[in-house]
Amino acid sequence: MPEQRRVPRKPTSTYRLQVTEDLDLFAAARLLPYLHDLGADWVYLSPLLAAEPGSTHGYDVVAHDHVDASRGGAEGLAALSAEARRLGLGVLVDIVPNHVGVATPHEDPWWWDVLRHGRASEHAQAFDVDWAVGDGRIRIPVVGDDDQPEPGGPIAHLTVADDELHYHDHRFPLAPGSADDGADADTVHARQHYELVNWHVADEGLNYRRFFAVNTLAAVRVEDPAVFADSHVEIKRWFDEGLVDGLRVDHPDGLRDPGGYLADLADLTGGAYVLVEKILELRDASSPDSSAPEMEELPPSWSTEGTTGYDALAYVDRVLTDPAGEAPLDALETRLRGGPVDWAAMVHGTKRAVADGILQSEVRRITREVRRVRSGLRFDDVADAVAELLACFPVYRSYLPEGREHLDQAFASARTWRPDLAAAYDALLPVLADPTSPPAQRFQQTSGMVMAKGVEDCAFYRWSRLTSLTEVGGDPSVFSVDPAAFHAWAGLRQHEWPDAMTTLSTHDTKRGEDVRARITVLAELPDLWSETLDGLLAAAPVPDPGFGNLLWQAVVGAWPASVDGGPPVDLRDRLHAYAEKAMREAGDRTTWTDPDETYETAVHAAVDAAFDHPRVRDLVTATASRLADPGWTNALSAKLLALTLPGVPDVYQGSELWEQSLVDPDNRRPVDFDLRARLLAEATHRPPAGLDDPGAAKLAVTAAALRLRRDRPDLFTTYAPLAAEGAAADHALAFDRGGAVTVVTRLPVGLAARGGWGDAVLRLPDGSWTEQVSGRRFSGAVRLSDLLADLPVALLAEDGR
């Protein structure tokens, strides 16, 4: 008889590890006792399937039938799983169903076979290729400008060797018999099922779908049952053998049918715990009450426990942001930019530029598919209208028939922006609104690409009003939410998605959680920041003062202790790397493909000035010191909120101490786990103090919350707001989870300015309560000055439960 699968379990918390060649599965297994001591319930692993050689992240999968050998292979996963079972930990693994890595074709057997045999390959159906484009040859955009002066002409540095076609370091297979007559390399190349083309062709002439605009990540068609089975053979083994308990699905929005895929995955895993990396858009409500923004809803029909938590991150950050800072920071941004910034107009422009630029290939493919079902339409008119609709789409994508309202909003907005395309819109509406229509299905796959590249990877680097808000899953035009809106959202989450993930930092966040927490203080000190920024820009000018605002916020947010006495050896390099990525992603003054050397030199000179120019260094250090203590308060408040809200909290690797990383790859740096284990054993929880604080208080709060959630899950089954009383009551945010009470401080600068908590009290629910970090006991009406005497946050558990 077949082995009976275990009843699916759900985590009370997870701890994310980036599994790499340096921290492989065997090394990860050795960390599990520390994670258990910390209180984590499951270990959450980055992708494990075989990836491109040297991959530091694992999202460029090249084979679906085995665990990456450099990450420990099958033996490493078995060792980690066995140790997890010994400790009672579950195992959650990140999977990548949307695409595979094709940078080194010989590493991906499916891609290699398709290049060799073309449409006759047994794996041709696995890839999303429009074979009608390029005369039935897959276009591979690797040729440099100097190697092919004329399109279609001879390619320099092209050779035939060892039954392969070589172009510089690139290797490609040969079709059977295509080189038997000893023909020259260009002639042999013309006989292949692929065509090496200039890299510029990727923008408008590519004929295979990619992950966003990454040429070396080719999309796969998991909607095909055979492709699904073949690409999940190793994942199925994990569940058949009881090695893994749950999955995190990367980028489901890229799939043809995300809901169908999740249903197939549920069948494969026996209904295991599954999360989706899905961005739910936070945006201004139509009502005048901007403190209560709308949150896009996850399709309720999906077989998933919820998202990976960017929606929670957006709310946590904003409930700790002072709404009074919006107007002065707006004024500062307006002054720096030479006029007011219209976020909606900016986003429309950046998304349209993406649709017309790096993703034009996708627009043209949608257009071809439209014209196959609706003849008589002019190609250029349809392409223009499709690009405009993509630029106007209000969320990442729809899942027709679910989300039809978003498509209607896009058409309405497009008619406003480009009324001259009315006839094309009329022709497109019935096609794009039909859930069974291939153009509609492809349009849905593409809208998320345009959103991600136009907003997260561009507009987020152009608007610098308060950069703690320009984070994945958030809308920076939504400045703050009040406690009432926060409680309403949390209560709804408890009711509808109680097992979704909550998070503050991931491998994709633009700024680490504690960088954001420090930057958030600027909303309480806008005048200080305006004066400081003027001084920094005067002493270390950059050509674009608006970008300078973004850059200097990152610097003061990440600034550590001991810079005056000698900075950490990698800080300068880290800030230079951040500056380069930020200004090139912004794309308005310099780009990855066409760098402006003069502009970039000036920006890098400003980074160096933070270390080498006494006036600049003093300004940065003084400002970072002023922000440090309220920033640590924000950080502790955000952490305890994330750990105790409805949902499954995730601790990103190392973030139990201060997490001051910047955008990837900075946030994937190695973590000093020995330090964390030592500090955990010491179990100190003194209030944070200044730049040189080691983060022991954060570690103590994290451990207390994780242990309570794991050991007493019965205390976290409901959600009820608790209101403080007194003049300083608005500075407290509190709720009862059904036996566990969370209390955090918000707007700490304002609290200090009013002289502290004064006579403010919090009335605890009936019973006796023990604070989990200090061990002190409370009951009844508690003075907040007493409850928060040790730390600016408190976690209480009801005694006798």
N, C-alpha and C positions, 0 to 999 in steps of 0.2 A: 504494500500500500504506500502511496506517496506520503512524504513527511508532512505532518500537520504544521502549518505556519502558526507562530505565536500570535496571541491577541495583540494588535498594534498598541503601542504605548505612546504617551505624549510627554514631552519634557516640561519640567517646571522652570528650567533655564538652560541656556547653552553658553559655551565658551568657544569663540572662533579662533582657529589656528590656521595660519598660512603654511601649508605643507610644501616644502621646497627640497631641492637637493641637499641644502645645508640643514634643514629641519625636516628630515624625512619621517616616515611613519614609525620607524623604530625609535627615533628621538622623541617624536610626539607621544609615543606610548610611555616613555620614561617621565613625561610631564604630567601624566594623568593623576598620580597621587597628589601633586600640588593642586590641580584643578579640583579634585575631590575635597581636599582640605579647605579650599577657598569657598566651596559650597556649590560649585557648578553641578548640574544634573546630567547634562549631555556634553560631549565634545562635538564641535561643529567644524568640519574639515573642508578646505578649499578643494577644487577639482582634483581627482586622483587618476583619471584615465590617462593613457599615454599621450604626451603632449610634444610639441616641437622641441627639438634639442635645445637645452639651455633655458627653456621657459621658466620664468620666475613666478608665474601665476597659475598656469595650468588651464587657462580658458581656450588655448589653441590646441584642442584635442586632435590627434592624428590617427588614433586607432581606438575602437570601442570594445575590443575583446580582452583587454588586460590592463592592470594597474601600471602606471608609469614606473619603470624599473629604477629610474634615478630618484624616485620618491619612496622607494622601499618595496615596490612590487607587491605581488600577492602575499608573500611572506610577511611583509611589513604590515599590511592591512590585517592579516590574521593575528599578528602579535598585538597590534593596537586593540583589536576587537576583544581578544582574550583578556587583556589587562582591563579594558573598560568593563567587561562582564564581571571580573573579580571585584572591581570597586563599585559595582552597581550603576555605572554610567551608561547612558545610551550613546549612539553614534549617528550623527547627521552628516550627510555628504552633499556637497555642491555638485550638480551635474549641468552639462552644457548641451542641450538638445538642438539648438538652433544652427550651429555651424561647426566646421572643422578647420584645422590649420593646414594651409597649403603653401606655406613659405618655402618649405623644402619638400617638393613633391614625392621624392623617393621614400619619405618617412610615412606618407599616408597611402596605404595600399589601394584604397578605393580611388582616390584622385589619380594616382599613377596609372591605374588600369583604364580609367576614363580617358586620360590623355593619350594613352597608347592605342586604345581601340575605338575611341569616340562613341557614337551613339550605339554601337554594337556591344559595348562593355556591359558586363553583367551588373555593374554598379552605376550605369548611366542614370537610372531612375532616382538614384540617391541625391543627385544634385539638381538644383533649380536653374537650369540652363535654357535659354531661348535659342534653340539650335537654328532657327530661321535667320538669325543675325550672324554675320561673319561667315557666310557660306558654309554653315554647319561646322565651323571650327571654334573652339573655345578661345576667346581672346585673353591673353595673359599680359598685363601691362607692366613689363619689366625693362623695356628698352630705354636707354638714356638718350638725351637729345643729340649728343655728339656721335652716337653709333648708327643712326639712321636719319640722315639729313632729309630724305623725302619719304613720306608715308608709302608703305608697300615696297620700298626699295631695298637694296642689300643691307644687311645688318653686320656691322663690324664686330669682331671678337666672337663670331659664331663659328663653332667647330663641331665636327662629328668625331666622337671617340668612345670606345668601349660600348658600342651599341647604344649610345645616348647622344643627344644634342646638348651641347654646352654653350652657355652664354655667360662669360665671366665665371662667377662661382655658382651659377644656376645650372641645374641638371634636369633634363627632361627625357622621357622615353621616346623611342622611335616606333612608329607603326610597323608591323611585320612586313618585311620585304622592301621598306622605303629607302634603304641605303645599300641594297645589294649590288647596284651597278656602279658604286664608287662615285656617285655624283657629288658636286660641291655642296657645302653646308647650306647655302641659300636654297638650292634646288631641293635638298632633302627637307629643309624646313617647310617648303611649300607643299610637301606631300603629307604633312602631319594633320592630325585631328585637332590641333591647336595652332594658334598663331601668336607669336611673340610680337607685341605692339608697344608703341611708345607709352610711357606711363601716363601721359596726359589723356589718353583714350579712356581711362577709367572713369572720368567725369561724365562723359556722354555716350560712350560707345561700348561699354562692357556688356557682355551677354550672360553673365552668371550673377546670381544674387549673392550679396556679401553680408557680413555683419557690419551694419552701418556703412562707413566708407572705407573699411579696412580690406584692401585687395587680397591680403593673405589669409582671410577667413572666409571660406566659401560656405554658403548656406546649404543645409541638407533638408530633405523633404520627409520629415517624420510623420506627416499626415498619411503617407503611403504605409499600409500595414507591414509590408515586407521590410521597408526601410526602418520602421520603428523596431521591429523584432531584431534586425541585424545590429542596429545601433544601441540596443539595450541588453545585449547578451550578457555582458559582464555585470551590469547593474542587476539583472535578474538573479545572477549567481549570488550576489551579496545578500539578497533577501532569502533565496532558497536555502542558503547555508547559515542564515542568522547572523551575518557579520555586521549588518547595518540596520538601523531602526527607522531612519527617515531621510528625506531628500529636500534640498533647496534647489529649485528650478531656475536656472539663469535665463533671463531675457525671454520670457514666454511670449511677449508681444511680437517677437519676430516670427512666430510660427503661423502657419496658415490657419490653424484652428486650435487655439490654446485650450479651449474647453474640452474638445475632443481628445487632445493630447493628455490632459490631466485625467480624463476618464480611462484612457488606455493605461496610464501609469498606475492608477489605483488598482486596475485589474492585475497588472504585473506584480505589484508589491503587496497585494492582499490588503489594500486600504491603509497603507502606512501613513505616518505623519508626513505631510508634504507642504512646503511653503513656496511661494512664488516671488521672484524679484520683480515686483510690479510697482510702478510709480503711480500713485493716486494723486491727481493734481489738487493742490490747495490753491484756491483763488478767491478773489473778492466776491462777496455775495451781491445779489442785485438789490438788497435792502440797504438803507443808509447806514446800518449798524456794521461798520467794517471790522468790529472786534469779534464778529461771529462769521468767519469765512465759511464757504462751502467746501466740502471735501468730496471728491469723486468717489463713487461707490465701486467696490470690487464686485464683479458679476457673481451673484449668489448661487448660480448653477454650477460653478466650478467645484471640482473635487479637490479642495485644498483647505487647509486650516487658516489661510490668510497670507498676508504679505510679509516681507522681511523687515518691515518696520520704518520705512522712511516717512510714512504718514505720522507715526508717533513722534519721530524726531522733530518734524516741523512744528507740532503742537507744543512739545516740551520747550524748544528754543523760544517760541513766541510768547508763552505765558510768563517767561522770565525777562522779557524785553519791555522796557519802560515806554509806554505810548507817548509820553511827553517828549521823547527825543525825536519823534518823526519830523516835526516841522523844522527844528533847527538843522537837523542833518539833511533834510531836503534842501534847505537854503544853502548849505555848504556845497552840496552836489551841484546845485544850479549855478553857483558862483564858479566852481571849478570847471564845469562843462560849458560855461558861457550861455547858459539857457536851461530851462527845465527839461528833465528827462521824462518822456512818455514811455513807460515800460511796455505797454501793449503795442505801441507803434514800433518800438525797438525790436521786440520779439517777432512781430510780423516781418520786419525787414530782414532779420537774421535767418529766420526760417525760409523766407523766399529766396535768399541768397544761397542757402544750402540746396533747395530744390532746383535752382537754376545752375548750381555749380557741382559740388562733389557728389550729389545724388541725382544728377540729371539723367544718368543711365536708368535709374529706377522710374523716373517720371516718363521717360520715353518708352519704357517697357509697358507701363500701365496704358499709355496712349495706344501702343500697338494692339494691346488686348481689347481696348475699347473699340477700336476701328474694326476688329474682327467680328464684333457682335453688333455694331452700329455702322454700317457702311455709309459713305457719302460725307463723312466729317473731315474737315481739313486737319491735317496732322498738327500743324503749328497752333491752331486754335485750341484743339483738345489738350495739347501739352501745356499751353499757357494756363488754361483753366484748371487742369489737374494740379499744376504747381501752386496756383493761387489757393485752391482748396486745401492743399497740404499746409500751406503757410497759415491758413485760417483755422485749422482744426484745433479745438480748444483743449483737448486732452491727448494722451499718447495715441490712443486708437479706440475704435469701437469693435464690438464682437457681434455683428448683426445676427439676429434681429435685436440683441441687447445693445444699447448705446445708440439707437437710431437718432435720439435727440441731439447727440453730438454732431452727427452728420448734418442734420438740419441746421444747427448753429453755424457750421462751417459754410454751408451754402449761403445762409443769410449774410454772414460777414463778408464772404467773397463778393457778393453782389454789391456790397457797399464799397469795398476797396476797388473792385474792377467791374463797374457796371457795363463796360463795353463788351464783356464776355458773356452777356446774358444768354445768347443763343446757345453757346457751348454748355453753359450750366444746365439749361433746359434739356439738352440732349444727354448730359451726364447723369442727372439725378436718378432716372429710373434704372440706369445701369449700376451706379455705385450704391444704390439703396437695396439692391437685390442680393440677399445673402448667398445665393447660389451662383452668382455671376463671378467668373474668374477675375475680371477687372476689379470688382468690389473687394474680393478676397485679397488681391495684391495691394490695392490701395490701403487696406487696413494694416497689412504688414509693413507698409512704407511710412505711414504717418508717424509712427513712433520713432523711426530713424530720423525724420526731419525734426521732430521735437527735440530729441536728444542732442543732435548735432547743432541745432540752431539755438537752443536755450542753455542746457547744461554746459555744453562745450564751446559756447561763444558768448551769448548775452550775459551769462553769469560773470564773465570777466570784463564786461563793459560798464556795468552799473555798480558803483562802489559805495552807495549811501550807507549801508551797514552790512558788511560782508558776512557776518554770522548768519544772515538770512538767505544768502545765495548758496543754498545747499540742495543736494539732490532731493527731489520730492517736495520742494518748497517753492513758493512764489514770493520773491523778495518785495513785491509791491504790497503784500500782506505783512504789515510791520509788526503787529502784536495781536495777541488774543487775551481777553480778560479771563479771570478765574471762572466766571459763570459759563463762558463758552468752552473753556477747557473741560470743566466738569461734565457738560452736556456731551461733548465728544467722547470722553472716557466712559461715561455711562452707556452710550450707544455701543462702544467697542466691547464692553463687558457683555452686552446682550447679544451682539451679532457675531463678533470675532474674538471670543475669549482666549483662543489658543494661537492667535497670530503673534508674530514676533514684534518686540519693541527693541529699538537700537538707538545708539548715539553716534557710533563710529563704525565704518565698514572699510573694506579695501577700496571703495569707490567714493567715499566722502571727500569733498573739496578741502575741508579743514578738520583736524581732529576735534573731538568734543570739547576739550578744554581751551583750545585756541578760540573756538566760537564763544565759549563761556566768558573769556576775557574780553573779546571784542564786543560782546553784548553790553558790557559796562559802559561803552561809549554812548549808548542811548541815554544813560543817566548823567553823562558828563560831556555833552556835545560842545559846550563852549571851550572846555579844556582841549578837546580833540581838534577843534578848529584852529585854536592858537598853536597847538603843537604841530599840526600839519603844515601850517604856514611857515613855521620855523624850519621844519624838515625840508620843505620844497625850496625855501630860500637858500639853505645851506647845501643842499644836494638836489639841484633842479633836474626834473625830467621833462621831456617834450610835451607830455600829456599829463596835466595835473590831476585829471580824473583817474587815470591809471595809477598815478602816484598815491592817491588816496587808498586804492585797493592794495597796492604794494606795502605801504607803511602799516596798514592794519594787520597784514599778515606778519610783518616783522615784529611788531609789538605783541601780537598774539602768541607768537612762537618763541619770543625772547626768553632765554633761561637765565639762571643765576650764573655768576662768575664770569660774565663776559668782560668786565673791566680787568679782571686779573688774568685773563686768557680764556678766550671762548672755547667751547667744545670744538674739537678739531673739525667736525663735519658741518657745523652750523653755517659757515660762510658758503660752502658748496651747496648745502641744501637750499639756502635762500636764493642762490644764483639759479639753481635748477627750477625752483618755483617761479622765479621772475621770467625765465625763458618760456616756460610752459604757459604761464598766465598771459603774457603779451602776445604770444603766437596764437593761442586759442581765441583771444579777443578778436584777432584778425583784422583790426581796423587800421593799424599802423605798420604791422609786420606780420608775416605768416610763416608757417612751416616750409612751404614750397618756394617762397620768395622773401627771404629775410631782409629787413632794412637794417643794414649794419650800423648806420649812424644812430638810429633810434635805439637799437638794442645796446649799443655801447654806452649810451647815456643812462639807460636803466640799470645796467650792470654796475656802472660807476656809482650810482646811488646805493646799491647794495653794499659795495665795498666801503662807502662812506660810513655806513653803520658801524664798521669795525675800525676804520682808519682815521676818520675825521672826528676830532675831540668833541666839537659842538654837536654833531649828529649823534655820536655815541651817547653823549650825556642826555640829549633829548629822548632818545629811545629808551635808555635805561631808566630815566626818571619817570617816563610815562608808563613803562611796563611795571615799575615798582608801585606806581599809584593805582594801577589797575589790578595788581596781583591779588590782594586780599579779597576785594569784592568779586574778582574773577573766580577765585577758589570757592567762594560762597555759591556763586552761580553754578560752578562745576559740581559741587556736592549736591546741590538742589536738583540739578538735571539728572545726576546719576541715580539718586534715590527715587526720583519720579519714574525714570525708565525702568528701574529694577522692581518697582512695586505696582505699577499701573496694570490694568487688565492686559493680559497677553503673556508671552514667554520672553523674558528679557535675555538679550544676548550681550555678552561682554566681549568686545573685540580684543584680540590678543594684546596684552599689556595695558589695556585701558583701566585696569584696577588701580594703577597709579596715574599721575597726570599724563594726559595724551595730547601732546603738542605737535603732532605731525601735521604736515601740509598734504597737498594732493599727491596721488600716486605718481611715482613709486615710493615717495617719502613715507607714506603710511604703511608700507610693507617691509620696513626695515626690521632687522633682527631685534628680538626682545630679550632683555636681561631677566630671565626667569629665576636665576639664583638670587638676585636682589629681592625680587618679589617674595620668594619663599622665606628669605631671612626676615623681611619686614613683617610678613604674616605671622611668623613665629613670635616676633616681639610684641605684636598686638597692641601697639600704641595708638592713641587717637587724640592727640593734642590738636587744638585748633590750628588750621593752616596759618602760616606766617611768612609773607613775603615771597620773593622770587626763589629763594633757596629752599623752600619747603619741599620735603621729599615725597609727599603724597601719602603718608601713612594714614591720615584721616580718611582719605578716599578708599584706601584698601580696607580699612576697618568697616566702613559703611557698606562697601561692596560685599565683603564676606558676611556681615550680619544679615543683609537682605537675601543673599543667595542661600545661606543656610536655613533661614526661616522659611523661605519659599519651598525648599526641598524637604525639610523635616516636618513642616506643619502646613501642608497645602490647604488644609481645611480652613485656614485663616484668610484665604484669598479667593473667595467664591462670589462675592458681591461687590458693589461699589456705591458708596454714599458720601457726598461732600460733607465736610465739617467746616463750619464758619467760626472764625475767631471773633472776639468782641474787644472793643477798645479803639483808641485813636490810631494805633498802628496796625489794626486788624488786616488791612489790605496787603501788608507785607508778608502775611502767612498764607500758605496754600496747604490745605489738609484734606484728607479723605480716609474713610474706613473701608477696608476691603472685606469686612466680615469677621473681624477679630484681630486684624493687623492695621494699625493706624500710622499713616505717613504724614509728617509735618515738615515743610521746607520753607526757607526764607526766599522771598523774591524782592527785587529792587533794593539791594543791600546798601547802596550809597544813600538813597533817600531815607532808609531806616536809620542809618548812623547820623544823618543830618538832623533828624528829629529827636535825637538823644536816645535811641534804642526803643525797646519794646514798651517801656513805661508800664501802664497797668493792663495791657492787653492780656486776655486770657483765652484759652481754648477749653471748651467743655468736652471732656472725654465721654464716650459712651459708658453706661453703667459697668461697674466692675473694677478690678485692680489691674494695672497695666505695667509692664516692665520694658524700659527702653533697652533695645538690643545691643547697643554699642557700649553704653556706660554701665548698664545693669541697674540703674536707678529705677525706683517704683513710683508710680503716680496714680491718682484717681481724682474723679470729679472735675471741678474747674481749676485748671492748672495755669499759672502765670507763664507766659511764653518766655519771659526772662529766666525763669527757673528751668523750664523744659529744654531750652536751647542755650543753656549756660556753657555746656561743653563744646558743642558743635552747632553750626547753623541749621542742622537738620536733625530729625529724630524719627526713629522707627520703633513703635511700641507694639507689643503683643499682649493680648488679654491673658491674664493668669488663669490657671485652672481649666483650660480648654484642652 
